[in-house]
């Protein structure tokens, strides 16, 4: 006869086996940085409420459906999480072999943007429309391409054991690889994304151990490039007006300075605890343009107050802290460079976005990572999370 205890043990053993397998030392789940994932997930989920508040009353954007942007934002998040899982599943070493194909694919998308397939939104010819309200901004994926391309080139000789630091030839090749997408994006023109890319390149050079002369040379080249862009008239008039309004906020408060002025009013009126979600007068009155994308931080400032805005900064800080920890414990230079590039990307883009809302940085039209509405941005940042988790999974358990 089979006793009840034996029957119970047989019946529960598959469940116990699954749980034990998930908690085993060699389980892939044990190798993930769950603090990083949870911080990014809370940011992405919390931002859905901010996007909803900013758009639910804008019938010209929602087509009469107040939940239009809420559902799309959550859909973008689900797709982003799926992409993150795929990258983690591929693994850092195997994904490294795919980098050339990823780089070429992104370059083709950037070129397609400048072709008749591309479309102009807010003065930038940087979008590809697919119909049905779906679009893609390849410049967001170009940031990933720069990080991955430079990481492969700079780490090749070092990880092979041939050199202690990247040789000058590798540094030059990496800078060429980074300059190609930057040049294409500048032609759109998307100066904000180029600024982020330049900071990514600088962060990667510092993390790679390349000779200091390359870093100083890059800084000098950046200054010279800014002067040349200004003199040659590469920037559009509205971009020049944005910088002028930043230098002198009182220049045109009802024109080019309107966005920043309304953003500061919204954030300043929130006080310590805010006016309450969905009760911000600046937000419900639709005074702040592009509030679901570039200026979504103003919703948090007005409706959730200083405490809500500080919570966003805290969560972004946790993401950067855990990323720096992963870079420090990476088992190869490739992993270190990938994570360092993502850190530079997230840190500068968050600083620029929040800074332009506060009036301490020029308006550049770049999203706040994990918070701003936009499929391309959400997909790119979650792929970056996947890359960092893949690097983290290579280290020994407990490190």
Secondary structure, 3 states (H helix, E strand, C coil): CCCHHHHHHHHHHHHHHHHHHHHCCCCHHHHCCHHHHHHHHHHHHHHHHHHHHHHCCCHHHHCCCCCHHHHHHHHHHHHHHHHHHHHHHHCHHHHHHHHHHHHHHHHHHHHHHHCCCEEEECCEEEEEEEECCEEECHHHHHHHHHHHHHHHHHHHHHHCCCCCCCCHHHHHHHHHHHHHHHHHHHCCCCHHHHHHHHHHHHHHHHHHCCCHHHHHHHHHHHHHHHHHHHHHCCCCHHHHHHHHHHHCCCCCCCCCCHHHHHHHHHHHCCCCCCCCCCCCHHHHCCCCCCCCCCCCHHHHHHHHHHHHHHHHHHHHHHHHHHHHHHHHCCCCHHHHHHHHHHHHHHHHHHHHHHHHHHCCCCCCCCCCCCCCCCHHHHHHHHHHHHHHHHHHCCCCCCC
